[in-house]
Protein backbone atom coordinates (compact mmCIF):
# COMPACT_ATOMS: atom_id res chain seq x y z
CA UNK A 1 0.00 0.00 0.00
CA UNK A 2 2.81 2.36 0.92
CA UNK A 3 4.58 1.73 -2.44
CA UNK A 4 1.37 2.43 -4.40
CA UNK A 5 0.73 5.64 -2.47
CA UNK A 6 4.34 6.74 -2.97
CA UNK A 7 4.20 5.99 -6.71
CA UNK A 8 0.91 7.87 -7.03
CA UNK A 9 2.40 10.83 -5.17
CA UNK A 10 5.50 10.78 -7.37
CA UNK A 11 3.39 10.54 -10.52
CA UNK A 12 1.19 13.46 -9.42
CA UNK A 13 4.30 15.46 -8.55
CA UNK A 14 5.86 14.77 -11.96
CA UNK A 15 2.67 15.78 -13.75
CA UNK A 16 2.46 19.00 -11.74
CA UNK A 17 6.16 19.70 -12.39
CA UNK A 18 5.63 19.13 -16.14
CA UNK A 19 2.67 21.51 -16.20
CA UNK A 20 4.61 24.19 -14.33
CA UNK A 21 7.56 23.77 -16.70
CA UNK A 22 5.33 23.95 -19.80
CA UNK A 23 3.65 27.08 -18.46
CA UNK A 24 7.02 28.66 -17.67
CA UNK A 25 8.15 28.18 -21.29
CA UNK A 26 5.03 29.68 -22.84
CA UNK A 27 4.92 33.49 -22.77
CA UNK A 28 1.52 34.49 -21.42
CA UNK A 29 0.37 38.08 -21.44
CA UNK A 30 -1.25 38.70 -18.07
CA UNK A 31 -4.22 40.98 -17.44
CA UNK A 32 -1.97 43.71 -16.06
CA UNK A 33 0.60 43.30 -18.84
CA UNK A 34 -1.62 43.00 -21.91
CA UNK A 35 -1.65 46.09 -24.07
CA UNK A 36 -3.53 45.08 -27.20
CA UNK A 37 -6.19 42.71 -28.50
CA UNK A 38 -6.73 42.19 -32.21
CA UNK A 39 -9.54 40.34 -33.96
CA UNK A 40 -9.41 39.75 -37.70
CA UNK A 41 -12.45 38.22 -39.35
CA UNK A 42 -11.83 36.78 -42.79
CA UNK A 43 -14.17 36.35 -45.71
CA UNK A 44 -16.18 33.26 -46.47
CA UNK A 45 -17.85 32.12 -49.66
CA UNK A 46 -20.85 34.33 -49.05
CA UNK A 47 -21.45 37.66 -47.38
CA UNK A 48 -19.42 37.22 -44.18
CA UNK A 49 -17.98 40.62 -43.25
CA UNK A 50 -14.21 40.93 -43.25
CA UNK A 51 -12.48 43.38 -40.96
CA UNK A 52 -9.69 44.02 -38.47
CA UNK A 53 -10.51 45.28 -35.00
CA UNK A 54 -7.85 46.47 -32.54
CA UNK A 55 -8.47 47.32 -28.90
CA UNK A 56 -5.78 48.82 -26.70
CA UNK A 57 -5.39 48.81 -22.94
CA UNK A 58 -5.57 52.61 -23.07
CA UNK A 59 -9.15 52.28 -24.38
CA UNK A 60 -8.66 53.00 -28.08
CA UNK A 61 -10.66 51.03 -30.63
CA UNK A 62 -9.78 50.90 -34.33
CA UNK A 63 -11.94 49.23 -36.98
CA UNK A 64 -10.69 48.63 -40.54
CA UNK A 65 -13.03 47.07 -43.08
CA UNK A 66 -11.55 44.40 -45.33
CA UNK A 67 -14.66 43.95 -47.45
CA UNK A 68 -14.04 44.33 -51.18
CA UNK A 69 -14.72 47.93 -52.07
CA UNK A 70 -14.64 49.05 -48.42
CA UNK A 71 -10.94 48.58 -47.70
CA UNK A 72 -10.52 52.27 -46.86
CA UNK A 73 -13.40 52.32 -44.36
CA UNK A 74 -11.91 53.09 -40.93
CA UNK A 75 -13.64 53.93 -37.65
CA UNK A 76 -12.34 54.65 -34.17
CA UNK A 77 -13.80 55.03 -30.71
CA UNK A 78 -12.96 54.36 -27.07
CA UNK A 79 -13.82 51.49 -24.73
CA UNK A 80 -15.57 51.59 -21.41
CA UNK A 81 -13.15 51.67 -18.48
CA UNK A 82 -13.29 47.96 -17.71
CA UNK A 83 -13.90 46.49 -21.18
CA UNK A 84 -10.29 45.65 -21.98
CA UNK A 85 -9.60 44.03 -18.60
CA UNK A 86 -12.82 42.00 -18.96
CA UNK A 87 -11.62 40.59 -22.30
CA UNK A 88 -8.16 39.67 -21.01
CA UNK A 89 -9.72 37.96 -17.98
CA UNK A 90 -12.11 36.11 -20.30
CA UNK A 91 -9.15 34.97 -22.44
CA UNK A 92 -7.51 33.54 -19.32
CA UNK A 93 -10.76 31.90 -18.22
CA UNK A 94 -11.38 30.10 -21.52
CA UNK A 95 -7.77 28.92 -21.86
CA UNK A 96 -6.96 31.12 -24.87
CA UNK A 97 -3.23 31.13 -24.06
CA UNK A 98 -3.15 27.32 -24.07
CA UNK A 99 -4.86 26.85 -27.45
CA UNK A 100 -2.87 25.86 -30.52
CA UNK A 101 -1.74 28.69 -32.79
CA UNK A 102 -3.83 27.31 -35.65
CA UNK A 103 -7.08 25.37 -35.64
CA UNK A 104 -7.58 24.31 -39.22
CA UNK A 105 -8.54 21.44 -41.52
CA UNK A 106 -6.47 18.32 -41.10
CA UNK A 107 -5.95 18.61 -37.34
CA UNK A 108 -7.32 15.30 -35.97
CA UNK A 109 -8.07 16.72 -32.50
CA UNK A 110 -9.40 20.22 -33.19
CA UNK A 111 -10.75 19.77 -36.71
CA UNK A 112 -11.64 16.12 -37.27
CA UNK A 113 -15.05 17.31 -38.45
CA UNK A 114 -15.27 20.37 -40.65
CA UNK A 115 -17.33 22.14 -43.26
CA UNK A 116 -16.04 24.17 -46.18
CA UNK A 117 -16.58 27.83 -47.08
CA UNK A 118 -16.41 29.20 -43.53
CA UNK A 119 -14.39 32.26 -42.51
CA UNK A 120 -11.19 32.19 -40.48
CA UNK A 121 -10.96 34.34 -37.34
CA UNK A 122 -7.58 35.35 -36.00
CA UNK A 123 -7.39 36.62 -32.45
CA UNK A 124 -4.26 37.86 -30.73
CA UNK A 125 -3.28 39.38 -27.43
CA UNK A 126 -0.09 41.41 -27.16
CA UNK A 127 1.69 42.06 -23.91
CA UNK A 128 5.03 42.49 -22.24
CA UNK A 129 5.56 38.71 -22.30
CA UNK A 130 4.91 38.45 -26.06
CA UNK A 131 2.03 37.77 -28.40
CA UNK A 132 -0.40 34.88 -28.42
CA UNK A 133 -2.21 34.28 -31.70
CA UNK A 134 -4.98 31.79 -32.43
CA UNK A 135 -6.12 31.40 -36.04
CA UNK A 136 -9.43 29.52 -36.05
CA UNK A 137 -11.09 28.22 -39.22
CA UNK A 138 -14.71 28.38 -38.06
CA UNK A 139 -15.64 25.37 -40.14
CA UNK A 140 -13.82 23.16 -37.60
CA UNK A 141 -16.11 21.40 -35.16
CA UNK A 142 -13.66 19.22 -33.23
CA UNK A 143 -13.63 15.45 -33.00
CA UNK A 144 -16.36 12.90 -32.41
CA UNK A 145 -14.86 11.46 -29.25
CA UNK A 146 -14.00 14.64 -27.38
CA UNK A 147 -16.94 16.85 -26.40
CA UNK A 148 -14.46 19.02 -24.48
CA UNK A 149 -12.92 20.15 -27.77
CA UNK A 150 -16.32 21.21 -29.09
CA UNK A 151 -17.00 23.10 -25.86
CA UNK A 152 -13.62 24.85 -26.07
CA UNK A 153 -14.29 25.89 -29.67
CA UNK A 154 -17.65 27.27 -28.54
CA UNK A 155 -15.93 29.30 -25.81
CA UNK A 156 -13.41 30.59 -28.36
CA UNK A 157 -16.26 31.77 -30.61
CA UNK A 158 -17.88 33.41 -27.58
CA UNK A 159 -14.60 35.19 -26.82
CA UNK A 160 -14.37 36.55 -30.36
CA UNK A 161 -18.02 37.68 -30.13
CA UNK A 162 -17.23 39.39 -26.81
CA UNK A 163 -14.42 41.36 -28.48
CA UNK A 164 -16.94 42.61 -31.03
CA UNK A 165 -19.47 43.38 -28.31
CA UNK A 166 -17.08 45.30 -26.05
CA UNK A 167 -15.83 47.32 -29.04
CA UNK A 168 -19.35 47.93 -30.35
CA UNK A 169 -18.24 46.92 -33.83
CA UNK A 170 -21.76 46.00 -35.00
CA UNK A 171 -22.35 49.66 -35.83
CA UNK A 172 -19.58 49.49 -38.45
CA UNK A 173 -19.84 45.92 -39.73
CA UNK A 174 -21.51 45.43 -43.10
CA UNK A 175 -21.98 42.23 -45.06
CA UNK A 176 -19.42 41.67 -47.78
CA UNK A 177 -20.69 41.73 -51.34
CA UNK A 178 -21.55 38.26 -52.59
CA UNK A 179 -18.67 36.83 -54.63
N, C-alpha and C positions, 0 to 999 in steps of 0.2 A: 504494500500500500504506500509506504514511504517513497519507494522508487518511482511509482506512477505519479504521485503528487509532485515529486521533485522534477520529473520529466515534463509534466504539464506546466509547472511554474517556469522552467527553463524555456519551453516552447513559447509560452505567452510573453516572456521577457524578450526573446529573440524577435518575435513578431512586432512587439512594441518598439524595440530598438530599430528594426528595419523601417517602420513607418516614420519614426523620428528622423532617421537618416535621409529617407526619400524626401520628406518635407523640407529638411535643411538644404537639400540640393536644388529645390525648385524655388525660384524667386517668386514671391507672392506679394503683390501690392496689398498693403493693409489699409483699413478704412482711413486712418490718419495720414497715410503716405500717398494714397491715390490722388492723382491730379487730373486725370482725364478718362472719359469713357467715350468710345466710338461705336456706333452701330451703322453698318452698311447693309442695305437691303438690295439684293440683286434682282434682275429681271427674271421673269419666267416666260414660258410660251403662253402668253395671254396678256392681261392688263395689269399685272402686279407692278406696283410703283417701285421705282428704283431711286434710292437716295443715300446720302451720307449724313449722319447726325453726330455732332460732337458736343459733349457736355464737359465743362471744366469744373474743378473744385471751387473756383472763384464764382461760379454761378452763370457763366456764359454758355449760351446755346447757339450753335451754328447748324443750319440746315442747307444742304446743297442737293438740288434735284439732279438725278442721273437719268431721267426719262429722256428718250429721244425728242429733240426739239426744245427741251426745257433745261438743258445742261447749265445755262447761265442763271437759272432761278436760285437765288440765295436769300435766306431769311435769318434773322438773329433775334434773340430775346435773352431773358435771364430766368434762372430757376428760382423756386422757392428756397428759403434758407436751408431746409433739411433734405431736399430732394436728392442731392448728390450722395450724401451720406447714407440715405435710405437704399440707393441702388448698390453702393459698394457693400453694405451689410447684406443685402439680398444675394449678391454674387457669392459672398462667403457662405451664406446659408444653403444655397443650392449646390455648392461644390464646384462653382465655375472654374476655380483655379486648378482643380484636379481633373478636369475634362481633357480629352485629347485635343490637340491643336486643330485637327480636321476630322469631321464626321461626314463621311462621303461614301458613295457607292463602293462596294467591294470590301468594306470593313465587316467581317463576320459577326462582331459583337454589336456594334453601334448601327450597322446598316445592312443587316441580313435581309430585311424586307424593305423594299423601296419602290417608289413610283417615279416616273419620269416627268419632266417639264415643270418641276417645282423651282422656286428661287433658292438661292444660297444667301444666308445671313452671316455676316462676320461681325462678331463683337470683340472688343478689346478694352482692357483696362491698363492704363499707364500709371506707373508710380515710381518712387525712388528705387524700389527693388527690381524694376524692369517692366516688361510688357507681357501680358498674357492675352493671347488671341485664340478664339475658337471660331472656326469657319464651319458652319452647319448647313449642309444641303437638306432643306426641309422636306424632301421626299423620303428621307430615312426614317424608318419606324422602329428600329431596333431588331432584336431577335425574338423568335418564337418562345424560347425557353427562359428568357430573363425579363419578367415584367418590371424589374427595377430599372432596366435600361429605358424602357418606354416611359416610365414615370420621370426619369431624369431628363429625357428629351422634352417631355411636357413642361417640366420646370424651366428648362432652358428657353423654350418658346415664351413662357410667362415672363421670364427675365427680360427678354428682348421687347416684349409688349410693354413692360413696365418702363423701360427706357423711353419708348415713344410717349407713354402716358405722362411721365414726369416732365418731359420736354414740351409736351403739348403739340407734338408734330402733326397731329391729324388736321390742324388748320392749314397746313402747307402741302400735305400729301395729296397728289392727284393720281388717278390711274394712268398707267402708261398707254400710249396708243397701241392698238392691237397690231401685231406684226404683220 
